[in-house]
Amino acid sequence: MEITPRLSMLKVNGWQVYRWQDGDRTTLIDTGAPGGADELTFPGLTQIVLTHWHTDHVGAAPELRTRTGARVSAGAADAAVLRGLTPPQEPVLEDWERPLLERASAGLPRTLPPMEIDEDLAEGQRLDIGAGAEVLSVPGHTDGSIAVHLPTERILFTGDAVAHSEGRVILGVFNTDRKRAIESFHRLADLDVDTVCFGHGDPIVGGAGKRLREAAEAYS
């Protein structure tokens, strides 16, 4: 699915991956679950940015790193989980989330073997994507969740901090800390963006910032 001439969303075994093209250099935002590397081994893949540690977002990263030499980065707290240095945080589930999590995680390993992370990302760090991307710390879904903001292009990658489900923009589910997750949602809603790319659900192209702000009003 082409979002802009430089940005596309790929569905790999049902999981969403975003591909950004800078000339002959490719960046991936997340990699989907294990087993998707064949579909993601692009010429010029140099950079993989992981929004958080969950298996459906990082599963193909180790194989892609081995195949292509791409540098893999993640928020510092989640990088420690991916390296096997810190135990994964358990979500604090609402009752209605329990059957949803059971369905969503069917067939996925709970965790993966420790993997190499080349760079720990911090709040405000700049990434070489487009005219320049900024790392935003958005804890709540996981401790080390990040979003990626391209201010010049007015594009935002939310990871699982926010989702787009059945036409509605909602707080991401399966959060470790709902209060912090809501704070992160409000932070993202304050950004001047036109296109928003979610970890789950179709991107919104055009007027996305307004949609985020309207949705955030439902959470306090």
C-alpha positions in Angstrom: 0.0 0.0 0.0 1.6 3.3 -1.1 1.1 6.1 1.4 3.4 8.6 -0.2 5.9 8.2 -3.0 8.6 7.4 -0.4 6.5 5.6 2.2 4.5 2.3 1.9 2.9 -0.1 4.3 3.5 -3.8 3.9 1.4 -6.6 5.2 3.7 -9.5 6.0 2.0 -12.6 7.3 -0.8 -10.3 8.5 1.5 -7.9 10.4 2.2 -4.3 9.4 5.6 -3.0 8.4 6.4 0.5 7.1 9.1 1.0 4.4 10.6 4.5 3.9 12.8 5.2 0.9 15.6 7.8 0.8 17.1 7.4 -2.7 18.7 4.0 -2.7 18.5 3.7 1.1 15.6 1.8 2.8 14.4 2.2 6.4 11.9 -0.2 8.0 9.8 0.8 10.9 9.1 -2.5 12.7 9.5 -5.9 11.0 6.4 -7.9 11.9 6.6 -11.4 13.4 9.2 -14.1 12.8 9.2 -15.6 9.4 8.8 -12.5 7.3 12.4 -11.7 6.4 12.1 -13.0 2.8 9.5 -10.3 2.0 11.5 -7.6 3.7 15.0 -8.2 2.3 15.2 -5.0 0.2 18.3 -3.7 -1.6 19.7 -0.9 0.3 18.1 -1.8 3.6 20.3 0.1 6.1 18.2 0.9 9.1 15.5 -0.9 11.2 13.7 1.1 13.8 11.7 -0.9 16.3 8.8 0.9 18.1 8.7 -1.6 21.0 9.8 -5.1 22.0 6.6 -7.1 21.2 7.1 -10.2 19.0 4.7 -9.1 16.2 6.9 -5.9 15.7 10.5 -7.3 16.0 10.3 -10.9 14.9 12.1 -10.6 11.6 14.7 -8.1 12.8 17.5 -10.6 13.7 17.4 -12.4 10.3 17.2 -9.1 8.4 20.2 -7.7 10.3 22.2 -10.9 9.5 21.2 -10.8 5.8 21.6 -7.1 5.1 23.8 -5.6 7.8 21.1 -3.1 8.6 21.5 -1.3 12.0 18.7 -2.1 14.4 17.6 0.4 17.0 15.0 0.5 19.7 14.0 2.6 22.8 16.5 2.0 25.5 14.2 0.2 28.0 12.9 -2.1 25.3 16.3 -2.7 23.9 17.3 -4.2 27.2 14.3 -6.6 27.0 15.3 -7.5 23.4 18.9 -8.2 24.5 17.6 -10.5 27.2 19.0 -8.2 30.0 15.6 -7.2 31.4 12.5 -9.4 31.8 9.5 -8.3 29.6 6.8 -6.3 31.3 3.4 -7.9 31.6 0.4 -5.9 30.4 -2.2 -4.9 32.9 -5.4 -6.0 31.1 -8.9 -4.8 31.2 -11.4 -7.7 31.3 -12.4 -7.1 27.7 -8.8 -7.3 26.6 -8.2 -10.8 27.8 -9.9 -12.7 25.0 -8.6 -10.2 22.5 -5.0 -10.8 23.6 -5.6 -14.6 23.4 -6.7 -14.3 19.8 -4.0 -11.8 18.8 -1.2 -13.8 20.3 -2.2 -17.2 18.9 0.7 -18.7 17.1 3.2 -16.1 18.3 6.0 -16.9 20.7 5.7 -14.8 23.9 9.3 -13.8 23.7 12.3 -14.3 21.3 15.9 -15.4 21.9 18.1 -12.4 22.8 18.9 -10.3 19.8 21.5 -7.7 18.9 20.4 -4.1 19.1 22.9 -1.7 17.6 21.6 1.5 19.1 19.5 2.5 22.1 17.2 5.4 21.2 16.4 8.3 23.5 13.9 11.1 23.6 14.7 13.8 21.1 17.2 11.8 19.2 17.5 12.5 15.5 17.2 9.7 12.9 18.4 9.9 9.3 14.9 9.5 7.7 13.6 11.9 5.2 14.4 15.5 6.1 15.1 14.3 9.6 13.1 12.3 12.1 12.7 12.7 15.8 12.4 9.9 18.4 9.6 10.5 20.9 9.4 8.5 24.1 5.8 7.2 24.5 5.8 4.8 27.5 2.7 3.0 28.6 2.3 0.3 26.1 5.7 -0.8 27.1 8.3 1.0 29.1 10.5 1.7 26.1 7.9 2.4 23.4 8.9 5.1 20.9 7.1 7.0 18.2 8.9 8.4 15.2 8.0 11.9 14.0 9.0 13.5 10.7 8.1 17.1 11.2 8.9 18.4 7.7 6.9 15.7 6.1 4.2 15.9 8.9 4.2 12.1 9.3 4.0 10.2 12.5 4.6 6.5 13.3 2.8 5.7 16.5 3.8 2.1 17.1 1.2 0.6 19.4 0.7 3.8 21.5 -2.4 4.5 19.3 -4.4 2.2 17.0 -6.9 2.6 14.2 -9.7 0.0 14.6 -12.9 -0.2 12.6 -12.6 3.4 11.5 -12.0 4.7 15.1 -8.7 6.0 16.5 -8.2 4.5 19.9 -5.7 4.1 22.7 -3.5 1.1 22.0 -4.4 -2.1 23.9 -2.5 -4.4 26.2 -0.7 -1.6 28.0 1.7 -2.1 31.0 0.7 1.3 32.4 -2.6 2.8 31.3 -2.0 6.2 32.9 1.3 6.7 31.1 -0.2 5.3 27.9 -3.0 8.0 28.0 -0.4 10.7 28.6 1.6 9.4 25.6 -1.6 9.5 23.5 -2.2 13.1 24.4 1.4 14.0 23.6 1.1 12.6 20.1 -2.2 14.3 19.6 -0.5 17.7 20.2 1.8 17.2 17.2 1.2 19.0 13.8 0.9 16.0 11.6 -1.1 15.2 8.4 -0.3 11.4 8.1 -0.3 8.9 10.9 0.9 5.3 10.6 -0.3 2.9 13.3 1.1 -0.4 14.5 -2.3 -1.8 13.9 -4.9 -0.4 11.6 -4.7 1.5 8.3 -2.8 4.7 8.1 -4.7 8.0 8.0 -3.6 10.2 5.2 -4.8 13.8 5.3 -6.2 15.4 8.4 -4.7 12.8 10.7 -3.7 15.3 13.4 -7.3 16.4 13.8 -8.4 12.8 14.1 -5.8 12.2 16.8 -6.9 15.2 18.8 -10.6 14.3 18.6 -9.8 10.7 19.7 -7.6 11.8 22.6 -10.4 13.8 24.1 -12.1 10.5 25.1 -9.2 9.6 27.4 -8.4 11.5 30.6 
